[in-house]
Amino acid sequence: MNKNKIEERRHKAEKKWIQLQNNKRPLIYVGAGSCGLAAGAAEVITAIESYLQNKSIAAELMRVGCIGPCYLEPLVDIQMPGQPRISYSNMSPATINHLLDSFFEKKEIYKPRLLGHFGEATIDKVPKFFEHPMLGSQVRIVLRNCGIIDPEDMDHYLARDGYKAIEKSLSLPWLDVLDVVKHAGLRGRGGAGFPTWRKWLFSRETASDERYLICNADEGDPGAFMNRSLIEGDPHALLEGILIAAYTLGATKGFIYIRAEYPLAIERLKRAIADMREMELLGDHILGTDFNFDIKIKEGAGAFVCGEETALIASIEGKRGMPRTRPPFPAVSGLWGKPTVINNVETLGTLPNIIRNGAEWYAQYGTETSKGTKTFSLVGKVRRTGLIEVPLGTTLRQVIFDIGGGLVKEFKAVQTGGPSGGCLGKEFLDTPIDYENLGKAGSIMGSGGLIVIDKDTCIVDTAKYFLSFTQAESCGKCVPCRVGTRHLVNILQKICKGKGEIADMAKLEQLGGAIKGASLCGLGQTAPNPVFTSLKYFREEYLSHIVNKRCPAAVCRDLVVYRIIKEKCTGCQRCVQVCPTGAITGPRSEVHNLDESKCIKCRSCYEICRFDAIAGDAIIIES
């Protein structure tokens, strides 16, 4: 397709978008990303369709991606003709009829579950729900279209300057495009933070008749969903970024390596790629130039180790996903021995914004060495969980307390960077989130997972969880990782059972150091990080388990017994209802009893009690 044809398509798309925003018919938006669908958005959509059909109402229903506050899903917005877009949270098939009746029958705004007006979206600001605290302070660049457009309608992307960046790139020499990315300061968003332009130059300077580009969408960290949400909400942003990177690299073939557990993201990618083919944005002579490029989706089986570049390459080649020694690095000798660049979803999805708006515009955000913005999945014990995007350099305190709304109970720590990261306590709350400062603290930014931990979370148990995960995900190729992580898990299990010894802490540090120094790939090299940081910053909690045989958070089952504090028990029966073994009994409004012989220490009663009437006491273990 030549430039004139795409301009004609864009002109029509822009006209269509303006008509949509100034619609003559009611417009109903439903958050239909994985978070919304998991919360019941599909049932809500069915209920809306049924209502409109039964009432013979001519309204448009638009499915959009995740806008961020996942804890409020399903989100439904209504825009009546000539009126602002009004947002509602936690909708269900039961409540949606009341909402629609209010607008269409009573001609009035529905008050329950009202969030507020949905403001205008700009390139660098997320639309705001009456300055909703989770959204107001964010700067949305890579997520600028998520929750705004229908991700399955290419015209929506085109209307919001879609594919203008690749047009601009193709009008420039590849070195000029590389220079823009260099001066923007874009670094790899997959975790390592390596300068994007430098990796590209390594590949470009390697003599070869063919080069490859791989998008790493194998997002495997527990609690991380940034890449999935971007693909589900704005797949064309990623695809346009892939085209820009491929042109700069001189690549002719691209792969999107995505785990099969992301069916919605895969479905929307396939549809977007089909639209690109129809527009002749893939194939030979793209936009009438000499640039030839095509994309193939490769579905991975969900192995965490395949997030490592050489293991990922092996998987695409049809081999077992196992890393190899480096050098040579993939940028020099990668897929089928050819120069190969592997970039993260967020890295590539950011490129169209940089090319359209310029390096200086992007570099105004962030810090001197960590420029731009970063997406994070904010999960755990924080009040407002969801997807956020903030400038690098924003402190942990701002993210957790200002954006996330703090915790119900006392803050203890935050795990950054997933299983490869570290556990940072209160003293690090004012630490800027960037590559350097998190590295100094002994952690990493990783791909962007932030797991918030409160006082009812055991640090030793948390370290054991992450080590168990990496141990299970180890490919087994090298002994330090295969055997070493298993021994780390065994020691942590021993401590959690109250059988630990003081010498075990030194063993954890020594063994962790050996694993870090001798493992073949990043999985093993970073696996001990949760142990290192938890031992360094929460040593007293380890000592409590080892010396006092006590778990301060009342989590480790072998070190705790639960009892009811009779002075606090109101007899509300919430604990009776959740106890799976019938260990708690008692009539309503009377003090309940707990039979220790039936208690399986599942913590259900402890978690649900609103009056702190369930206590977890230490078991005295003879040493």
N, C-alpha and C positions, 0 to 999 in steps of 0.2 A: 504493500500500500504506500503510495507516495504521500508527501506532506500535505498536499492539497486535500486529499481524501480524508486524512485524519483530522484536518482542520474543519472540514465539513461535518464530520461525525461529532467533533467536540462542540461546534456551534449548536448543533441540534441537542446535544446533551446538556449544554448550559441553559438552553431555552427550556428544556424539560425540567431541569433542576429549579429554575426560577418559578415555573408554574407549580411545582411541587411545594415550594416554600410559601407561595402566595395562592395556595390551593382554593378552589371553589367548593371542594368537598372536604368533609372531615378526614383528617389523617391520623391514624393510630400507629404508634411505634411500639414494638415489643422487643426487649432485649433477648436475642436468640443465639447467644454464644453458649458454650458448654455450661457455664455457671448458671445462666438463666434456664436452660433446658433441664439441668439437674434439679433446679428448684421448682420446676413445674411449668415452665413457659409454654411447652408444647400443648399442654392441657388448656392453658389460658388462651392460646391462639385459637384452638378448636372452639372454645366457648365464645370468643369474639366473632368468629366466622358464623357460628350458628345463630348468634344474636342478630347480626347484620342481615342474614338471610331471612330469618323469621319476621323481622320488623321491616324488611324491604328498604333498608337504609343504604344509600350509595355512599360508601366511605372507602378510603384506601387503607389497607393494612400493610405496614412495612416492617420486615424483620431486620433488625440491626445487630451488630456485635456488642460485646461487653464494653460499657463505658467506664467501669471501674469499681463502683461500690457493690461488690458481689454479695455482701451481707444483706443488701436490700432487695435482691432478686426474689421473684420476677419483677422487673421494672416495666411499667406500661405508661406511655405518654400519649396524651390526646391534644391535637391541635385543631380547633374549630376554625372555620373560615374567618380570616381577618384577626385571629386571636393568637396569643403566644402559645408555645408548646408547654403543656402542663404535665408534671411528672407525678407518678404514684408508685409506691414501693410495696413489696411483699404481697402482690396480688395473687388471687386464686380464682378458679372457676366460680366459686361461691360468691366472691366479692365483685367480680368483673361485671356481672349483670347490674348490681347496684350502681356501679360507676357509670356504665353506659346509659342506664335509665336516667340518671341525674343529668347527664349532658343532653341526651336526645329527647327525653320525655319531659323532664322538669325544666330544661333549659337553664340549669344552674351548675356551678362548680361543686363537685363532690368533695367533701371535706375530709372524711377518714382516709388515712394513709397518704395524705397530700404532702409532697416534697416541696413543690413550688414551681415557678416558671423556669423553663429551660432556656437559658440565654443564648445569644449568638455564639457560634464557634469561630475562632480565628486560628491562624496558623500556629500561634504559640500559646494559646490559652484553651483550656478545656471549657466547654459550656458549663455554666454554674446553675445549681438549683438554689436560688436565693442565697448565693455565697455559701453553699453547703461546705462545712469545714473540711470534708475529705477532698473536695474538688477545687475550692477557691484558690489554693496556693500552688497548685500544680502548673507545670509548663508542658503542654502536650505538643510534641513534634512528631515523633514516630507514630504516636497514637491519635493523631489529630482527626482522623476519620472514623475511629472506632466508636460506635454508638450513634454516629451521625448519618452514615450512608448504609444503603443495602449492599452488603459485600458481594452479593450475587448479581448485581446490576452494574456492568462496566461503565454505563453512561454516568452513573453517580460519581465514579472515580474520575472520569474524563472531565466532568463539570467542575471538579475541584482541582483543576490544574494537573490532572493525571496525564502522564507520559510526556509532559512538556520538558522534563529534565532529561529524558533520553534524546529528545529532539535537539536540545541544547548541547548535549554531550557529543552527539554525532556531527555537530557543526564545528567541533573543536578537535585539534590534535590530541591524541591520547595523553601526551605529556601534560597538556594544559588541564585536563580533567584530574590527572594524578596530583597536580600542583594544588588544585582547589581542595581536594581531600586532605592533602598534607597540611595546608594552612588552616583548615577547619579543626585540625587536631583530633580527628576521629580515631579512636582506639577500639580494638576488638571487644565487643560486648559479650563474648562467650565466657569471659573470666580472666584470661591472661592479660588483657589490656595491651597487646602488642600493637604498635602503630599500623593502621590499616594500609597506608600508602607504602610503607617499607616492605611489607609482605608482598604486595602487588609488584613492586619494583624488582624484588628478588626473582619472581617468576618471569617477568617480562625480559629481564636481562639474561635469562637462561636460553641458550639457542635450542630451538625445537620446532618441528613442523606442526605440532599440535599442542594446545594447552586446554586445561579443564578448570571449571569453576564448580565448587560444591557448596551448597547452602546446608549448614548443619542445623537441622531442626529436631535433633534427637535430644529433646529436653527431658532429662531424667532425674533431676534433683527432687527429692520429696518436698512437696509444697510449692513447687515452681510451676507457673503457667503463663509467663509473660509471652513467650514465643507463640504458644498455641493461640492465645487471645488475639495477638496481632494478625496472625494468619486468618483466623475466623472472622475478624472484624474488618480487615482491609488487605486481602490477598494481593491485590494489584500493586500495593506499595512495595511489597517484597519482590514481586516479579519485575517491576521497573528497576528496582535497585540491582537485581541480578543482571539485567541488560546493561546498566551503566558499568558495573564491575567487569562484566565480560568484555565489553568494548575496550575498556582501559587496559585489560590484561591481554587482549588479543585471543581470548578463548573462543572456541567454536562449539563447545558442548558443555551443558551445565546439568547438574544433578541436585535435586532437593532430597536430602536424606531425612526422612521423617518417620517417627515411630508409628506403628500401626494402631497404637492405642489412641490416636487422634483422628477418629473417623470423620468428624465434622470438618476439621481443618483440611484433611485430604480431599474431601468432597468439594470444598470451596476452591481449593487450589486447582483441582482438575477442571472445574467449570471456568475459572479465570484463565487457565492456559488455553482452553478451547476457544474462549473469546479472543485471546491474543492471536491465535492461529487465523481466526476469521478476519481479524484486522491486519493480518500479515505483519505482525510485530515479532513473529518467530519465523525462522527459515532463512532463505537466501535474500540478500539485498534489502535488508530491513530499512524502511523509510527511504527507499531509493538510493541507498549507499552501498558500499562494498562490504558492509558488516553482515556476516552470516553467523547465526547462532540458534541453537535449539535446546530445549529443557526436557528432562525426564525425571519423573518422581520415582524414588526408590524407597519402599516401605521397609523399615527396620523392625526387628523382632522385639525391641525393647530392652536390649542389653545396655546397661549403663556405661560399660567400657567402650561402647561404640561412639560415645561422645568424644573420645580421644581420636585425633586426626588419623593416625596410621591404622587404627582398628576400624574406623569408619571406612577408610579406603579399601581395606581388605574385604569388608562386608559387601561393598558395591561390586568388587571384582568377583564375588561369588564364593569367597573363602570364609573361613571361620573368623569372626570379628576379634582379632587379637593384635595388640600393638607390636611394632618392630623397633629395633634400635634406630636412633637418629644421631648424627647425619647419615645419609642425605635427608634433608627436610623435604616435606611434600612440595613446597614451592619450587624446588629444584627437580625432584624426582618423586612423583606421587602416583596418581592413578595410572595403571599400566605403564609405569616408568616415565610418564610425561610430567612436565611442570604443572602443578595443581595448587590452586588457592582454595582454602576452606574458610568461609566466613559464617558467622552466626546470623540468625534471622534478623535480630535487631540491628546489627551492623549494616546489613544490606538494605533493610527497610528505611533506614535513616538517610541513605544516599540521595534519593530524589529531592528531599527537602534542602540538603546542602547544595546540590547543584542548582536548584531553582533560585535559592535565596542568597547564595554566596558564602564563602568561608568566614568572612568577618561576622556575618549575621549569626552563624552557628556558634562561633567561638566566643560570642558575648555571654554565653551561658557556661556554667561550670567554673573550674579553677584554672590556674595557669598551666598545670600539667595534665589535668583531667577535664577536658572541655566537653561541652554539650550537656545533654540530659541522659537519664538512665531510667528504664522501667524496672519496677520491683513488684513482686507478689508479696503482699503484707498479710501474714497469716499467724496463727497461734492464738495466744491469749489476749490479743489486742481487741478493742471494742469494734473497730471498723475494719473489717478484712476486705481485701480486694486487690485490684490492679492499679498501680499509680505510676506516674512519670514525673520526676523532679530533676532540677539541675544538679549535676555532680557538685559535691561540696556541701549539700544540705546535710545537717547533722542528724544523727540517729534520734536525738530527742525530738527534733521537728517532725520527723517521719512518724515516730511511734506515738507521741503525745498530741501534736498539733493536727496532723493528718489522720492518724489512726485513732485518736480519741482516748489514748491511754488504755489502762487495764482496769478490770473490776477489782482485782486484788493487787497486792504489791508487786512491782516490777522486780524481776531477778536478773534476767539476762536476755540477750538476743543472739540467735545463731545466724551469722551471715555467711553466704556462699554455700549453703547446703552441707552435704557430707564432707566436702573438701575444705570447708571453712572453719571458723572458730566461734567459741561461745564467749561473748563479751558482756561484762557486768555493768553496774551503775556508773562506775568511774569512766566509762567510755561513751556515755550518752551524748556528750558534746563533741564527739569525734566526727569530723566531716566525712561523709561517705564518698570516698574516692579510692583510687588504686593505691596510692602511697600511704595514706593514713591508716587504712584498714590493714595494709601489709605490716606497718610498724606495730600494730596491736597484736599481730600474730594470726590474723584472719585474712580473708580475701573477699572481694565483692562477688566473685563468681558470676553466674548468669543473672543474678538478681533476686535470689530467695532471701526473705527476712522472716525468721520464725521467732516470735516474741514469747518469752518464758516468764511465768509468774512464780510466786513463792511456793505454790503447790506443785511445782515441777522439780523432780530430782535431777540434779546436774550429772551425777554418776550414771543414772539410768539413761539420761539423754545421750551422753557419750557412748554408752553401750549400744543404744539404738542406732546411732550413725555408724559405729564400727561394724555392727552386725549387717547393716545395709551394704557397706563397701566390701565386707568379707564375702557376702553372698554374691555380689556383682563382680568379684575378681575373676578374670578370665583364667587364672591359674597358670599362666605361662612362666612367670618368674617366682622363685621360691620366697624371696622376702615378702612379697604381697600375699601369695597363696597361703603360706604357713604362718608368717608373722602376724597378719591380721587376725587369724584364728586364735593365736595365743593372746593377743590383746583382748579379744572378746572374752576368752576364758578367764583372764585375770579380772576383768570388769564384772563378770558374772559372779565370781568368787567374792568380790567386795560387796556386791549388792545382796548377797546371801548372808552377810555378816561373818564371813570366814576369811576376810582379808587380813593381811599383815602389813606392818609399816614398810617392810622391804618391797612390797608390791608396787608402791608408788615409784620407787627408783627403777623397778623392772619395766614399768610402763614407759617411763621416759627413755630408758636405754634401748628398749625394743623398738619404740616409736622412732627414735633417731636412726636405728639401723634400717628400718623399713623405708623411711624417707630418703635416706642416702643411697640405697641399693636397688630400689624398685625400678622397673623398666619404663613405666609410663606415669602420667600424672595421677591416675587413680591411686596407685600405691604410694606415690611420693607425697600426696596430700592426705591420705587416709588417717594418719595420726593427729592431724590438726585439732579435731574436737577434744582429743585426750590432752594434748599439750596445753591448750588454752584453758580447759576446765581445771586441770591440775595447777596451773599457774595462778588463776584468778579465783578459784573456789576450792583451795586446798583444805580449808576447814571442813568442808562438806565431805571430802574423802576421809579425813581423819575421824569425823563423826561416825561414818560407816565402819571404819576399821577399829578404832579405839573404843568408842562408846557403844558400838553395835546398834546404832540408831540412824534411821533415815529421817532427816529434819522435815522433808516434804511429805512423809507418810505414804510413799509410793512403793518402795521395795517390799514386796509381800512377806518375805521371810523376816523382816525387821519391824513389822507393825501389827498391831491388833486394834480393831475398831471398837468403840464403845459410845453409848449415848450419854450426853451430859444432861442429866435429868432437870437441872435448873433452867436449861435453855430450851428444852423440847416443848413444843406447843401442841403436839399431837396432830399435825397437819396431814399426816399419812403419805406425804410425797415419798419418803424413804420406803414405806411399806409397798407402795406401788411399783417401785423400780427394783426392789430386791429380788434377784432371780431364784433364790433358794428358800424364801420364806423365813429367813433368819430374823427379820424384824417383825414384831407383832404389836398389837395394841389398838384399842378403839379410838375413834376420832376425838380430838380435844383432850386426850389423856396421854400421859407420858408413856412412850413406847419402850419396848424391851428388845435387846439384841442378843441372840443365842450364838455365842462364839463358836460352838461346835458345828453350826450350819454355815457360818460366814466363810465365803470363798475369797474375801478381800478384793472384790472387783472395783471398789471405790464408788460405786453408783450412788450409794446413800450419801457419802461424803461430798460428792460433786453437786448433788441436787439440793441439799439442805440449805435453806435461806437464812437459818438462824444460828449457824455455826454450832449446832447441837450434836454433831458427830465429830468425835475426836479420834485421831490416829496416834496411838501410844506406842512407844518403843517396847519391843520384846526383849527381855533380858536373856542374852545368850551367854552361856558359860564359855569362857575362853580356854 
